[in-house]
Amino acid sequence: MEKVSLTYFVDFVMKSGTPKLSVVRDFKERDKYEPFADFYKMIREAIVESHKGPLPKKSLDKFLAIVRDEKRRKVYPAIIKGHKRFLGRKSVTWFQPPVGLCKIGNMDVSVNPELGLLIDDVPHVIKLYFKEGRLVSNRVSAIVHLMSRALSQAAPGSVFGLLDVRHSKLHVLKSPNPGLHALLEGEAAAFSTMYSALEGPAKPAMIDGAPEETLSNVVSIPVPFRPAEARSH
C-alpha cells in the first residue's frame, strides 16, 4: 500500500472502534493536499524560516505584522508567543532536519519533522504541534518513537521531540519502550487490513504537513499498554 503520513497513522492509533475505520476511509478518499486549507501552514513555514536567519524572534514579529486573515490573526499570536518563550535565552542554531520512512510491518510511515536545531550545542530534531487541546502522553510517545526509528541513523546523537508550541514544552522520550513498537505493528496491520477492505481507488498521497492535549500519566488507547515515559523541558 502507499505510504501513510505520521499524522494519519498516529490519529488512527489514538482512535478506538469504528472511528479507526473513519480515519482509514478519510486517508484513502482524501483530496490532494491544498496549502490554503492548512490553517497552520503559514505559521509553520514562518517558524522554519525564522530559524534560518540570525534573529528568529524578530523575524516572527515581522511575520505577524503582515498576517491579514482575521482567524489567523486571532490564533497566531499565541503560537508565536509560545515559541518565543520556548526559545528563551537558549543558544539556537538551525540545521536541515532529516526526513525518512519508518517501516512498520508492511506499511511505511513518512516522518517529516519541521525543525533541526542545535540547542545549547545539542542537536534536536523537532516536530511542531500547534493545536490548543490537550496533548496526551500516548500521542507523544508514539510520535517520538516513530521519529527515532525513522531518523536515528540519519541524525545520530540527536534528541527527537514534539514541541507543544503554544505551551512552550518540548516533549522527548525519556526511555525506550520495546512493547510500544509491538503495539504499533499491530496497529499498522489493522490499518492495512481496513485499507485493503475499503472499496475505491486511492488518491495521491497527502504530504505530512498537518499538525498534531496537558500530559496525563495513563490514557487508554485501543490496546492497553504502558506508554514510555515522556519528559518535557
Backbone as JSON, one array per atom type, in Angstrom:
{
  "sequence": "MEKVSLTYFVDFVMKSGTPKLSVVRDFKERDKYEPFADFYKMIREAIVESHKGPLPKKSLDKFLAIVRDEKRRKVYPAIIKGHKRFLGRKSVTWFQPPVGLCKIGNMDVSVNPELGLLIDDVPHVIKLYFKEGRLVSNRVSAIVHLMSRALSQAAPGSVFGLLDVRHSKLHVLKSPNPGLHALLEGEAAAFSTMYSALEGPAKPAMIDGAPEETLSNVVSIPVPFRPAEARSH",
  "N": [[0.84, -1.2, 0.0], [0.28, 2.41, -0.29], [2.47, 4.9, 1.16], [1.94, 6.13, 4.5], [1.15, 9.09, 6.22], [2.75, 10.37, 9.16], [1.01, 11.8, 10.81], [-1.61, 10.86, 10.08], [-1.35, 8.13, 10.74], [-0.8, 8.12, 13.53], [-3.11, 9.38, 14.44], [-4.92, 7.35, 13.82], [-4.02, 5.31, 15.56], [-4.7, 6.44, 17.99], [-7.43, 6.3, 18.05], [-10.46, 4.43, 18.81], [-12.34, 1.51, 18.1], [-15.03, 1.88, 15.72], [-14.36, 4.54, 14.84], [-11.72, 4.25, 14.0], [-11.91, 3.1, 11.47], [-13.0, 5.23, 10.14], [-10.85, 7.0, 10.03], [-9.11, 5.63, 8.3], [-10.69, 5.52, 6.0], [-10.94, 8.25, 5.48], [-8.28, 8.82, 4.93], [-7.88, 7.29, 2.61], [-9.7, 8.38, 0.83], [-9.06, 10.99, 0.63], [-8.47, 14.31, -0.65], [-6.08, 15.84, -2.89], [-3.32, 17.44, -1.33], [-3.98, 20.7, -0.24], [-2.61, 23.7, 0.13], [-3.87, 26.12, 1.0], [-5.88, 25.22, 2.57], [-4.74, 24.35, 4.85], [-4.61, 25.42, 7.93], [-2.49, 26.05, 9.62], [-0.29, 26.29, 8.01], [1.06, 28.69, 7.18], [2.16, 29.75, 9.59], [3.73, 27.64, 10.36], [5.64, 27.51, 8.31], [6.72, 30.05, 8.67], [7.97, 29.87, 11.18], [9.93, 27.95, 10.64], [11.44, 29.32, 8.64], [12.26, 31.51, 10.14], [14.24, 30.52, 11.79], [16.31, 30.11, 10.11], [17.6, 32.44, 9.83], [19.48, 35.06, 11.6], [18.03, 36.22, 13.7], [15.55, 34.93, 15.04], [13.3, 35.55, 16.7], [12.64, 38.26, 16.17], [12.11, 38.0, 13.5], [9.76, 36.51, 13.53], [8.02, 38.34, 14.71], [7.88, 40.26, 12.67], [6.69, 38.73, 10.7], [4.14, 38.29, 11.84], [3.08, 40.81, 11.69], [2.33, 41.09, 9.07], [0.28, 39.35, 8.61], [-2.95, 38.94, 7.45], [-5.41, 37.61, 7.42], [-8.26, 37.26, 9.39], [-8.97, 35.16, 11.16], [-6.55, 33.83, 11.48], [-5.07, 35.91, 12.59], [-6.12, 35.98, 15.1], [-5.3, 33.61, 16.24], [-2.56, 33.03, 15.7], [-0.83, 34.84, 17.23], [-0.66, 33.74, 19.88], [0.66, 31.38, 19.37], [3.12, 32.25, 18.36], [4.02, 33.66, 20.6], [4.29, 31.52, 22.39], [6.31, 30.04, 21.12], [8.47, 31.81, 21.16], [8.81, 32.01, 23.89], [9.62, 29.43, 24.45], [12.12, 29.43, 23.17], [13.5, 31.34, 24.7], [16.43, 32.2, 26.42], [18.07, 30.49, 25.16], [20.84, 29.16, 23.31], [20.63, 28.88, 19.96], [20.9, 27.19, 16.91], [20.27, 26.72, 13.48], [19.78, 23.68, 11.6], [19.34, 21.61, 8.71], [16.63, 19.5, 9.03], [16.45, 15.9, 9.03], [14.49, 13.75, 6.89], [12.34, 10.89, 6.6], [11.4, 7.37, 6.37], [9.48, 5.2, 8.39], [9.38, 1.87, 8.72], [6.8, -0.25, 9.43], [5.81, -3.32, 9.99], [4.22, -4.21, 7.06], [3.88, -1.66, 6.24], [4.72, 1.69, 5.36], [5.58, 4.55, 7.14], [5.61, 7.95, 6.75], [7.9, 10.35, 7.9], [8.33, 13.59, 8.78], [9.88, 15.93, 10.2], [9.8, 19.38, 11.28], [11.82, 21.09, 12.27], [15.34, 21.43, 12.67], [17.46, 21.87, 15.17], [20.26, 23.1, 16.81], [20.54, 23.14, 20.03], [21.87, 24.77, 22.64], [24.27, 23.49, 22.01], [23.44, 20.88, 21.61], [22.11, 18.62, 19.31], [18.81, 18.79, 18.1], [15.95, 17.27, 16.77], [12.9, 18.19, 15.64], [9.36, 18.0, 15.78], [6.52, 19.99, 15.16], [3.73, 20.99, 17.14], [0.63, 22.42, 17.02], [-2.0, 22.63, 17.92], [-4.66, 23.57, 20.18], [-5.8, 21.95, 22.09], [-5.57, 19.31, 24.64], [-2.48, 17.64, 24.85], [-1.88, 14.41, 24.76], [-0.09, 11.9, 26.61], [0.28, 9.4, 25.37], [0.1, 9.96, 22.66], [2.34, 11.6, 22.34], [4.36, 9.72, 22.98], [4.06, 7.82, 20.88], [4.57, 9.38, 18.57], [7.21, 10.4, 18.99], [8.6, 8.02, 19.23], [8.3, 6.91, 16.64], [9.61, 8.87, 15.17], [12.22, 8.58, 16.13], [12.81, 5.94, 15.33], [12.71, 6.22, 12.56], [14.62, 8.16, 11.92], [17.01, 8.05, 13.36], [19.4, 6.96, 12.36], [20.06, 8.74, 10.35], [20.44, 11.04, 11.79], [22.39, 10.73, 14.03], [22.81, 10.7, 17.56], [21.09, 12.76, 18.03], [18.43, 14.52, 19.73], [15.12, 13.6, 19.72], [12.02, 15.15, 19.38], [8.71, 16.38, 20.27], [7.29, 19.43, 19.92], [5.15, 21.24, 21.82], [3.9, 23.95, 20.84], [2.3, 26.19, 21.64], [2.32, 25.93, 24.4], [4.95, 25.99, 25.0], [6.51, 23.71, 25.45], [8.8, 21.14, 25.12], [8.58, 17.86, 24.31], [10.17, 14.89, 24.91], [11.39, 11.52, 24.45], [12.0, 9.75, 27.33], [12.89, 7.21, 27.97], [13.29, 4.2, 26.05], [10.58, 2.07, 24.99], [10.13, -1.14, 24.47], [7.77, -2.6, 24.14], [6.04, -0.81, 22.99], [6.57, -0.6, 20.24], [5.76, -3.1, 19.35], [3.03, -2.88, 19.79], [2.45, -0.83, 17.93], [3.03, -2.15, 15.57], [0.94, -3.97, 15.48], [-1.16, -2.16, 15.2], [-0.53, -1.08, 12.7], [-0.92, -3.31, 11.07], [-3.67, -3.6, 11.36], [-4.53, -1.19, 10.23], [-3.67, -1.56, 7.56], [-5.24, -3.78, 6.83], [-7.86, -2.72, 6.98], [-7.61, -0.72, 5.08], [-7.24, -2.2, 2.71], [-9.69, -3.48, 2.64], [-11.56, -1.53, 2.13], [-13.47, -0.23, -0.53], [-12.74, 1.23, -3.78], [-10.51, 3.42, -5.54], [-7.35, 4.67, -4.4], [-6.4, 8.04, -3.72], [-3.84, 10.48, -4.67], [-1.02, 10.71, -2.45], [-1.17, 12.63, 0.55], [0.89, 15.23, 1.73], [2.91, 15.24, 4.67], [2.07, 17.6, 6.41], [0.34, 18.38, 8.23], [-0.6, 19.44, 11.48], [-0.21, 18.12, 14.54], [-3.51, 17.88, 24.67], [-2.48, 18.97, 28.18], [-0.12, 16.72, 29.52], [-0.99, 13.42, 30.5], [-0.58, 10.77, 32.82], [-1.52, 8.18, 32.42], [-3.38, 7.03, 29.77], [-6.11, 5.6, 28.16], [-5.92, 3.57, 25.26], [-6.63, 1.86, 22.14], [-5.34, -0.77, 22.42], [-4.32, -1.92, 25.47], [-1.45, -0.61, 27.01], [1.69, 0.1, 28.6], [2.73, 3.26, 28.4], [5.8, 4.63, 27.09], [7.77, 6.6, 29.24], [7.5, 10.06, 29.06], [9.31, 13.08, 28.94], [9.48, 16.58, 29.61], [10.94, 19.68, 28.64]],
  "CA": [[0.0, 0.0, 0.0], [1.02, 3.66, -0.31], [2.96, 5.32, 2.47], [0.97, 6.84, 5.34], [1.81, 10.15, 6.97], [2.82, 10.21, 10.62], [-0.21, 12.36, 11.4], [-2.73, 9.93, 9.88], [-1.16, 6.87, 11.46], [-0.97, 8.33, 14.97], [-4.55, 9.6, 14.66], [-5.53, 6.02, 13.8], [-3.63, 4.62, 16.79], [-5.37, 7.05, 19.13], [-8.87, 6.05, 17.99], [-10.92, 3.12, 19.25], [-13.57, 1.06, 17.48], [-15.35, 2.3, 14.36], [-13.63, 5.74, 14.4], [-10.5, 3.85, 13.29], [-12.27, 2.92, 10.07], [-13.21, 6.56, 9.58], [-9.53, 7.56, 9.73], [-8.61, 4.96, 7.1], [-11.5, 5.97, 4.86], [-10.55, 9.63, 5.21], [-6.96, 8.77, 4.29], [-7.97, 6.72, 1.27], [-10.56, 9.19, -0.02], [-8.67, 12.39, 0.77], [-8.09, 15.05, -1.85], [-4.69, 16.27, -2.9], [-3.01, 18.46, -0.33], [-4.22, 22.06, -0.69], [-2.0, 24.55, 1.16], [-4.76, 27.13, 1.56], [-6.77, 24.57, 3.52], [-3.96, 24.05, 6.04], [-4.67, 26.64, 8.73], [-1.21, 26.33, 10.27], [0.82, 26.27, 7.05], [1.81, 29.95, 7.19], [2.95, 29.89, 10.81], [4.73, 26.58, 10.34], [6.72, 27.96, 7.43], [7.35, 31.23, 9.27], [8.87, 29.41, 12.25], [11.08, 27.32, 9.98], [12.25, 30.35, 8.0], [12.84, 32.39, 11.16], [15.44, 29.9, 12.35], [17.38, 30.13, 9.11], [18.25, 33.74, 9.96], [20.15, 35.28, 12.88], [17.15, 36.76, 14.74], [14.25, 34.28, 14.85], [12.19, 36.22, 17.4], [12.27, 39.45, 15.42], [11.54, 37.53, 12.24], [8.37, 36.11, 13.79], [7.25, 39.58, 14.92], [7.65, 40.85, 11.35], [5.7, 37.88, 10.02], [2.82, 38.52, 12.42], [2.61, 42.12, 11.26], [1.79, 41.04, 7.7], [-0.85, 38.42, 8.54], [-4.18, 39.7, 7.24], [-6.59, 36.8, 7.69], [-8.72, 37.54, 10.75], [-8.9, 33.96, 12.01], [-5.14, 33.6, 11.8], [-4.62, 36.99, 13.47], [-6.58, 35.67, 16.45], [-4.66, 32.39, 16.74], [-1.11, 33.01, 15.54], [-0.04, 35.49, 18.29], [-0.4, 32.83, 21.0], [1.65, 30.41, 18.91], [4.41, 32.94, 18.31], [4.41, 33.91, 21.99], [4.74, 30.26, 22.96], [7.59, 29.64, 20.54], [9.49, 32.72, 21.68], [9.04, 31.63, 25.29], [10.42, 28.21, 24.41], [13.5, 29.79, 22.83], [14.09, 32.0, 25.86], [17.81, 32.64, 26.24], [18.85, 29.37, 24.63], [21.67, 29.33, 22.12], [19.95, 28.05, 18.97], [21.42, 27.26, 15.54], [19.49, 25.9, 12.56], [20.31, 22.75, 10.6], [18.26, 20.99, 7.95], [16.25, 18.24, 9.67], [16.29, 14.77, 8.11], [13.15, 13.16, 6.71], [12.52, 9.47, 6.32], [10.28, 6.45, 6.5], [9.55, 4.18, 9.43], [8.67, 0.68, 8.25], [6.11, -0.98, 10.49], [5.19, -4.43, 9.27], [4.25, -3.97, 5.61], [3.46, -0.28, 5.99], [5.72, 2.75, 5.53], [5.07, 5.79, 7.72], [6.51, 9.06, 6.42], [8.23, 11.19, 9.07], [8.86, 14.85, 8.25], [9.97, 16.97, 11.23], [9.98, 20.72, 10.71], [12.98, 21.83, 12.76], [16.6, 20.87, 13.13], [18.04, 22.95, 15.96], [21.33, 22.84, 17.76], [20.14, 23.9, 21.22], [22.96, 24.71, 23.62], [25.24, 22.53, 21.48], [22.86, 19.54, 21.49], [21.21, 18.59, 18.15], [17.41, 18.4, 18.33], [15.08, 17.14, 15.59], [11.64, 18.56, 16.3], [8.08, 18.15, 15.08], [5.74, 21.05, 15.79], [2.32, 20.72, 17.46], [0.04, 23.74, 17.17], [-3.38, 22.62, 18.39], [-4.88, 24.13, 21.51], [-6.28, 20.92, 23.01], [-4.61, 18.57, 25.45], [-1.55, 16.74, 24.15], [-1.81, 13.28, 25.68], [1.22, 11.26, 26.66], [0.38, 8.3, 24.41], [0.39, 10.56, 21.35], [3.75, 11.99, 22.4], [5.19, 8.51, 22.93], [4.0, 7.23, 19.54], [5.22, 10.26, 17.59], [8.65, 10.46, 19.21], [9.12, 6.69, 18.92], [8.38, 6.78, 15.19], [10.68, 9.77, 14.72], [13.51, 7.97, 16.47], [13.01, 4.76, 14.48], [12.9, 6.6, 11.16], [15.65, 9.17, 11.66], [18.19, 7.96, 14.23], [20.61, 6.71, 11.57], [20.37, 9.96, 9.61], [20.82, 12.09, 12.73], [22.85, 10.05, 15.25], [23.1, 11.58, 18.69], [20.1, 13.83, 18.14], [17.26, 14.38, 20.59], [13.91, 13.7, 18.92], [10.98, 15.67, 20.25], [7.48, 17.0, 19.81], [7.18, 20.71, 20.6], [3.83, 21.84, 22.02], [4.35, 25.33, 20.65], [1.52, 27.13, 22.45], [2.67, 25.81, 25.82], [6.41, 26.12, 25.11], [7.04, 22.49, 26.04], [9.38, 20.14, 24.22], [8.41, 16.53, 24.89], [11.09, 13.91, 24.34], [11.29, 10.2, 25.06], [12.98, 9.58, 28.4], [13.47, 5.87, 27.85], [12.56, 3.41, 25.05], [9.62, 1.07, 25.45], [10.05, -2.17, 23.42], [6.39, -3.01, 23.92], [5.32, 0.17, 22.18], [6.69, -0.91, 18.81], [4.89, -4.26, 19.1], [1.68, -2.33, 19.68], [2.32, -0.1, 16.68], [2.99, -3.13, 14.48], [-0.44, -4.45, 15.43], [-2.0, -1.09, 14.66], [-0.23, -0.99, 11.27], [-1.59, -4.44, 10.42], [-5.1, -3.28, 11.33], [-4.7, -0.12, 9.24], [-3.52, -2.16, 6.23], [-6.4, -4.62, 6.57], [-9.0, -1.85, 6.7], [-7.32, -0.04, 3.82], [-7.5, -3.15, 1.62], [-11.1, -3.86, 2.63], [-12.38, -0.43, 1.62], [-13.52, -0.2, -1.99], [-12.44, 2.5, -4.42], [-9.09, 3.72, -5.72], [-6.75, 5.67, -3.52], [-5.96, 9.27, -4.36], [-2.43, 10.76, -4.39], [-0.69, 10.87, -1.03], [-1.08, 13.97, 1.12], [2.16, 15.4, 2.42], [2.76, 15.28, 6.13], [2.25, 18.95, 6.88], [-0.67, 18.69, 9.23], [-0.1, 19.42, 12.83], [-0.58, 17.18, 15.52], [-3.89, 17.54, 24.91], [-1.52, 18.75, 29.22], [0.18, 15.31, 29.53], [-1.51, 12.59, 31.58], [0.31, 9.63, 33.01], [-2.1, 6.97, 31.83], [-4.54, 7.29, 28.93], [-6.45, 4.35, 27.49], [-5.98, 3.55, 23.81], [-7.25, 0.59, 21.75], [-4.71, -1.93, 23.03], [-3.67, -1.41, 26.68], [-0.01, -0.75, 27.14], [2.29, 1.08, 29.49], [3.49, 4.12, 27.5], [7.13, 5.05, 27.5], [7.71, 7.85, 29.97], [7.96, 11.23, 28.32], [9.69, 14.2, 29.79], [9.43, 17.85, 28.91], [11.85, 20.7, 29.12]],
  "C": [[0.87, 1.25, 0.0], [1.49, 4.03, 1.1], [1.91, 6.18, 3.17], [1.72, 7.91, 6.12], [1.79, 9.83, 8.47], [1.54, 10.68, 11.28], [-1.38, 11.4, 11.27], [-2.56, 8.68, 10.73], [-1.36, 7.05, 12.96], [-2.42, 8.65, 15.3], [-5.29, 8.27, 14.7], [-5.25, 5.27, 15.1], [-4.44, 5.14, 17.98], [-6.88, 6.82, 19.15], [-9.19, 4.64, 18.49], [-12.21, 2.77, 18.53], [-13.77, 1.61, 16.08], [-14.68, 3.61, 13.93], [-12.31, 5.42, 13.7], [-10.78, 3.72, 11.79], [-12.47, 4.26, 9.39], [-11.88, 7.21, 9.2], [-8.99, 6.96, 8.44], [-9.38, 5.42, 5.87], [-11.14, 7.4, 4.47], [-9.2, 9.68, 4.49], [-7.08, 8.31, 2.84], [-8.74, 7.62, 0.31], [-10.18, 10.67, 0.0], [-8.37, 13.01, -0.59], [-6.6, 15.34, -1.79], [-4.5, 17.37, -1.86], [-3.2, 19.85, -0.92], [-3.71, 23.0, 0.38], [-2.95, 25.55, 1.79], [-5.69, 26.54, 2.6], [-6.06, 24.22, 4.82], [-3.83, 25.33, 6.87], [-3.32, 27.04, 9.3], [-0.03, 26.41, 9.31], [1.68, 27.53, 7.13], [2.69, 30.07, 8.42], [4.03, 28.82, 10.88], [5.93, 27.01, 9.5], [7.45, 29.17, 8.0], [8.33, 30.84, 10.36], [10.11, 28.78, 11.65], [12.0, 28.38, 9.4], [12.93, 31.25, 9.02], [14.15, 31.84, 11.71], [16.59, 29.83, 11.35], [18.14, 31.45, 9.12], [18.82, 33.92, 11.35], [19.24, 35.7, 14.02], [15.74, 36.17, 14.6], [13.09, 34.99, 15.52], [11.72, 37.44, 16.64], [11.63, 39.07, 14.08], [10.08, 37.15, 12.42], [7.49, 37.33, 14.04], [6.92, 40.24, 13.58], [6.62, 40.05, 10.57], [4.3, 38.19, 10.53], [2.23, 39.84, 11.93], [2.0, 42.1, 9.87], [0.66, 40.04, 7.54], [-2.14, 39.22, 8.45], [-5.45, 38.91, 7.56], [-7.0, 36.92, 9.15], [-8.63, 36.33, 11.67], [-7.46, 33.67, 12.42], [-4.61, 34.68, 12.74], [-5.06, 36.76, 14.91], [-5.8, 34.52, 17.08], [-3.14, 32.47, 16.74], [-0.33, 33.72, 16.66], [0.29, 34.58, 19.46], [0.65, 31.8, 20.63], [3.04, 31.04, 18.89], [4.91, 33.23, 19.72], [4.96, 32.65, 22.63], [6.09, 29.84, 22.42], [8.72, 30.53, 21.05], [9.82, 32.4, 23.14], [9.87, 30.36, 25.36], [11.89, 28.53, 24.11], [14.21, 30.46, 23.99], [15.47, 32.56, 25.56], [18.7, 31.52, 25.69], [19.71, 29.8, 23.45], [21.15, 28.35, 21.07], [20.54, 28.28, 17.58], [20.66, 26.27, 14.67], [20.34, 24.87, 11.83], [19.13, 22.08, 9.92], [17.88, 19.66, 8.59], [16.13, 17.12, 8.65], [14.82, 14.4, 7.97], [13.36, 11.69, 6.37], [11.25, 8.67, 6.46], [10.53, 5.5, 7.66], [8.73, 2.99, 8.94], [8.11, -0.07, 9.44], [5.33, -2.1, 9.84], [5.34, -4.2, 7.78], [3.91, -2.53, 5.24], [4.6, 0.69, 6.24], [5.04, 4.0, 6.06], [6.07, 6.9, 7.42], [6.67, 9.98, 7.63], [8.95, 12.43, 8.57], [8.9, 15.93, 9.33], [10.25, 18.32, 10.61], [11.3, 21.38, 11.08], [14.18, 20.94, 13.06], [17.31, 21.98, 13.87], [19.15, 22.43, 16.86], [21.05, 23.73, 18.96], [21.19, 23.7, 22.3], [23.91, 23.56, 23.29], [24.73, 21.09, 21.38], [21.9, 19.52, 20.29], [19.83, 18.05, 18.51], [16.68, 18.34, 16.99], [13.65, 17.2, 16.11], [10.47, 18.6, 15.34], [7.23, 19.13, 15.87], [4.28, 20.62, 15.98], [1.67, 22.06, 17.79], [-1.32, 23.75, 17.84], [-3.48, 23.08, 19.85], [-5.25, 23.07, 22.53], [-5.17, 20.2, 23.75], [-3.77, 17.65, 24.58], [-1.29, 15.56, 25.08], [-0.5, 12.53, 25.53], [1.36, 10.12, 25.65], [0.66, 8.82, 23.0], [1.85, 10.97, 21.27], [4.64, 10.77, 22.23], [5.23, 7.91, 21.54], [4.77, 8.07, 18.53], [6.73, 10.24, 17.76], [9.3, 9.11, 18.92], [9.3, 6.52, 17.42], [9.47, 7.69, 14.61], [12.04, 9.14, 14.95], [13.82, 6.79, 15.57], [13.36, 5.16, 13.05], [14.17, 7.4, 10.92], [16.94, 9.01, 12.45], [19.47, 7.7, 13.45], [21.03, 7.96, 10.8], [20.85, 11.08, 10.52], [21.27, 11.45, 14.05], [23.18, 11.06, 16.35], [22.11, 12.7, 18.89], [19.02, 13.48, 19.16], [16.04, 14.57, 19.7], [12.76, 14.13, 19.82], [9.79, 16.24, 19.53], [7.29, 18.29, 20.61], [5.72, 21.18, 20.62], [4.06, 23.35, 22.01], [3.6, 26.3, 21.55], [1.94, 27.12, 23.91], [4.18, 25.77, 26.05], [7.07, 24.88, 25.72], [7.56, 21.54, 24.96], [9.32, 18.79, 24.9], [9.31, 15.54, 24.17], [10.93, 12.59, 25.08], [12.39, 10.04, 26.1], [13.67, 8.24, 28.3], [12.65, 5.08, 26.83], [11.63, 2.4, 25.69], [9.45, 0.02, 24.35], [8.62, -2.6, 23.13], [5.61, -2.07, 23.04], [5.4, -0.17, 20.7], [5.84, -2.13, 18.45], [3.44, -3.81, 18.94], [1.48, -1.64, 18.33], [2.31, -1.03, 15.47], [1.58, -3.71, 14.34], [-1.38, -3.42, 14.84], [-1.78, -0.94, 13.15], [-0.91, -2.11, 10.5], [-3.09, -4.17, 10.3], [-5.39, -2.2, 10.29], [-4.66, -0.71, 7.82], [-4.72, -3.01, 5.86], [-7.62, -3.78, 6.21], [-8.83, -1.13, 5.36], [-7.66, -0.93, 2.63], [-8.98, -3.48, 1.5], [-12.0, -2.78, 2.05], [-12.32, -0.4, 0.1], [-13.13, 1.17, -2.5], [-10.96, 2.75, -4.49], [-8.61, 4.77, -4.74], [-6.35, 6.88, -4.34], [-4.51, 9.53, -3.98], [-2.18, 11.1, -2.93], [-0.64, 12.33, -0.63], [0.24, 14.09, 1.86], [1.91, 15.55, 3.91], [3.04, 16.68, 6.63], [1.27, 19.3, 7.98], [-0.08, 18.66, 10.63], [-0.5, 18.18, 13.63], [-0.99, 18.07, 16.6], [-2.88, 17.55, 26.15], [-1.32, 17.23, 29.32], [-0.48, 14.62, 30.72], [-0.64, 11.36, 31.66], [-0.22, 8.38, 32.34], [-3.34, 7.37, 31.05], [-4.85, 6.01, 28.17], [-6.46, 4.56, 25.99], [-6.4, 2.14, 23.42], [-6.66, -0.66, 22.36], [-3.96, -1.45, 24.27], [-2.18, -1.64, 26.64], [0.49, 0.32, 28.08], [3.16, 2.0, 28.64], [4.85, 4.45, 28.04], [7.02, 6.4, 28.17], [8.25, 8.98, 29.12], [8.33, 12.31, 29.31], [9.64, 15.47, 28.97], [10.45, 18.79, 29.5], [11.77, 21.92, 28.22]]
}
